Amino acid sequence: MKLLKALIIVGGGLAMAASAQAAEKYRFGGGPSGGAWHPAISAGTQILNKDLKGKFNFQYSPSGGSVANVRRVSLGEFATSWGHIGQVFQSWNGVGLFKKDGASKDFRVVANVRAQTQIIAVLADNPIKSFSDMKGKVVNLLSRGSGSNVNCMNLFRAIGVLDKVEQRFLGFSASGRALGDRQIDVYCSAGAPFTIPALTQLSVRKPVRYISMTEAEQKKVTSAHKFYVPKTIPVQKDVKGMNAPARTIAYDVWWIAHKQMSDDAVYSMLKVIADPGNLKKLTKTARYWRDLSGNFDALVQHKIPVHPAAAKYWSERGVKVPGSVVKGY
């Protein structure tokens, strides 16, 4: 009996040891096909699994975009992902699109990915020159559930033309094809920061032109939504047909992590991805990674906390992280 008990104890100890050595598994939410987040996060997941093999395992999971990512991280369905500042703020406070969900305090910000802009485009030979010209036209506002859709809706509503256009809700790739086939007149999308793959690729075959807001329209949008700042997109050589700058709005994209992630996992994840050598490789694959940083200054105003392990990492890199926004669970 004593021998059997000893074997059970030893066996249990071995099982516990094996369990302790097993890689922690985390789901990394991505983005929709045709968008910039899909290839960027997929490439990042591959590097994480290569460099952290045996310690952590990251599973890439496609998603509908920012709204879905923030909601699923808030619920713990994704361990980590990216989200627009608008959705991150709304989820944290339980307002707007996340009012029914209620406020979520189960995630933290770990990095500032980059600023995005909102692109409004037409085929270069289209007579539409302004937002007022879009009345009665078919405008694609991206698929519902994506951050791009939210931003398109906010923008068109603030300018006062949302209810004057025929609305469509196609995804990134589908809307690029629809614009090329003239099934839609106007393409609205997030830029990374000034282009989007589906639109840039289309312009090679059929030149594309960006629509610019007036200063008054720009002020309407930034006044209605405090997360947006005015921005002018310079002429993009990769976008054939773009021959003039375009006024628009810009906003931050944040990298967030759910409390299910261990401190070690958050720190190790950042250490691998933000390594200058790895960032260089990632940027060649997907330029979206190029501006990754520990700039959390905006979070002081929004009162959304930074993960302590992330603050530790960025501080070691020489970044001055505001102490007021660093908070554990």
N, C-alpha and C positions, 0 to 999 in steps of 0.2 A: 504493500500500500504506500509506504514511504517512497519507494522507488518510482511508482507510478506518479505520485504527487510531484516528485522531483522532475520527472520527464515533462509533466504538464507545465511546470514553472519554467523549465529550460525552453521548452517548445514555445511557450507564450513569449518568453524573452526574445527568442529568435524572430518570431513573427513581428514583435514590436520593433526590433532592429531593422527588419526588412522594410516595414512600413515607413520608418523614419528616413530610410535611405531612398524611398521612392520619390520620383520627381513631382513637385507640386504642379498641378495642371490648372491652366487659366485660359479662358476664352477671350480673344481680342476681337472686338467688333470692328468691321471694316466699312464698306460703302457699296453703292450700287454699280453695276456694270456700266462702263462708259464714263464714269466720274473719276476724279483724280485720287480719291481716297482708296479706292479698291486696289490699284496696283501699288500704292505707297505703303499701306498697312500690311498688305500681303508680303511685300518684300521685307518689311521690318520684322514680321513674324518669322520669316525664314532665317534671318540673321540671329534673332534671339534663340531659336532652337538649335542653331549651329554652335553658338558660343556658350550656351548654358545647358547643353545636353547632359541629361542625367540629374540635373538639379531642378530645373524648371522646364515645363513644356507648355508652349503657347499654341492654341488652336485658332486659326483664322476663321472668322465667321462673317460672311457677307451680310450686309444689312441694307435697310432702306435709306440710311443717311443719318444726319444729326439728330433728328427727333427720336428716331428709333434707338440710336446708340445711347443717348443720354437716358432715355426711359429704361432701357435694358440694363445699363450699369446701375441706375438707381434701384432697380429691383433685384440686382445681383445675378441676372441672367448672363451678363457679360462681366468679366472681371475688370476690363479696361477698354477704353475706346477714345475716340475724338468727338467733340461736340462744339457747335457754335456757342458763343458767349450768351446769346439770347436764350437758348434752350437750357444751358447750364444754370443760368440765373433763375429761370422759371421753375426748374425742377427743385432747386435748392429751397426756393421760397413757396412752392406749391401754388403758383399763379399761372395765368395764361393757358397755354396748352396742357399744363400739368396741374391745373386746379383740381380736377377730379382725382388725380393720383395722390395729392397731398404733398406737403413739403418732405423732401428726402435729405437726410443728413448722413447718409451712409456712403458717401463718396468724397474724394478729395482731388484737387487739381495737382498734377505732377509736372506739367510742362506747358509752355506757350508754343503751340505748333507754328502758327504764322497768321498773318492777316489775309483775309480774302476780300475780293471785291465782287460786286454784282454786275454781271454782263448782260446787256440787252442788245441783241443783234438781229439783223435782217440780211437777206441776200443783197449784194452790192447794187444790183439793178432794180431793187424794190423802191418805189417812190416814197415810202415812209421815211421822213426825216426827223420827226419829233414824236413825243408821246401823244400830242393832240391828234396827230395823223393816224394813230392806231385805233381810233373809234370805229367800231364795226368790223375790225380786222380779227383774225384768228391768232391768239397769243398763247404760247405754251408756257405754263407756270411751273413746270417740273412735277414729278410724281408726288402725290400727297404723302406725308410722313417724312419727307426729306427737309433738311434745313434750308436748302435752296428754294423749295416751294414756299416755306414760311417767309423768307426774305423777299421773294417775288411778290407774294400777296401783300406784304407790308408796304412795299415800294409802290405798287400800282394803286393801292388803296389810298395811301398818303397823297399821291399826286392827283388822285381824283378821277382815274380812268378805269378802275377795276370793273365797275358795273357797266362799262361802255364797250367792252371788248368781248369777243367769243373766247371763253376760257377752255384750254386743253391742259391735260395733266399727264404728259408722256415723260418717260425716263430720259436720262442723258443721251444714250445711243439712239433711241427711237426718235427723240426730238430732233437730233442732228439729221437723221434720214428724212424726217418729215419736212424740215426746212429746205433741204436740198430738192425734195420732190414737190415743193410748193404746197404742201398740205397744211402748213401753218405759215403765217406771215412774220411772226416775231418769236424769237428764242430768248428766254430769260433763264439765267443760270449763275451759279457761283463760279468765280474765277480763282485760279490758284497761282499767283494772285491775279493775273491779268488775262489768262487764257483757260480754255477747257478743251481736252483732247478731241471730243466729238466735233466741236466747232472748228478747231484748227485743221483737222483732217479734211473736213468738208470744204474749207476755203481753198484747198489745193485744186479741187475740181470746179468749185463754184465760189467765186470771191464773196467775202462776207464783210459787212460794215457794222460798226458799233454805233448805237444810238446814244447821244449825250443828253443828260438832263440840263435844264437851264439852272442858273444859280438859285432862282426862286424855288424850283422843284426840289433841288438838293436840300434846301433849308426846310422845306415841308417834311421831307423824309427824316432828316436828322432831328428835327424838333419833336416829331411824333414818336420816335424810337431812340432813346438815349444811348443805346449800344452802338449805334451807327455813327461814323464820322465821315465828313466829305472827302472824296478822293477823285483825282483825275487820272484816268488810265492813259499812259502814253501810247503812241502808235506802236503796234506790235508787228515786227517784221515777219513773224511766223504766220500771222493772220493775213492772208492774201485778200486785198480789197479794203483793208482798214487804212484810211488815208488822213485821219484827223484824230486828235485826242478826244476822250469821252469822259464827261463828268459822271460820277456815280457815288456809291457809298462803300465803306469798308468796315470790317468787323473782325474780331479775333476768333481763332479756333483754339480750343483748349484740350489738352490730353488729361483725362480723368481716370481714376481707379477706385473700385469698390473696396469696402473694408475687408472683404474676404482675402485680399492679397496681403501676404506677410510683408513686414517692413523690409526684409531681406529681398523679397521678390521685386518690390518697387524700386529699391536702390539698385539692384542688379540689372533690372530692365533698362533703367536710365543709363547706367554705366556702359552698357553694351551699345544701345542705340545712339547715345550722344557722344560716343567716342569719335574723335575727329576723323580717324581712318574709316570707321564704319559709316559715318555720316557722308563722307565723300563717295563711298560706294553706293549708298542708298540714293544720294542725289543724282547720280548718273542714271539710276534705274527710274527714279521718280523724284522730280525736282521739288515736290511738296515738302520734303524733309529739310530742305536747304536752310530754312530760317528757324529751326527748332532752338528754343532758348529757355532760360529760367527767369524771364522778365515777368514778374507777377505784380507789377505796380498797379495795374488796373483793378486787381482783386481787393485792394484796400478800399476803394470806393464801393465795389459790389459786395464786400463783406462775405466772400466765399473763401474757405480755408485751403491752404496748401498742405499736402501730406508731409509730415516731419521727415520721413526718409528722403523725399524729393528735395526738401529744403537742405538737408545734410549734403546730398550729392551736389546740388548747384552751388552751395556755399563753398564746398571744396574746390569747385571750378572757378572761384573768385567772384561769383555773383552775389550782390548784396540783396538778400531776400528779406523783405519787410517782416520783422518779427511779429507784428500784429496779425498777420494772416496765417501763421504757422500754427496748426492745431490738430491734435490727434482725435481719436474717437472717445 
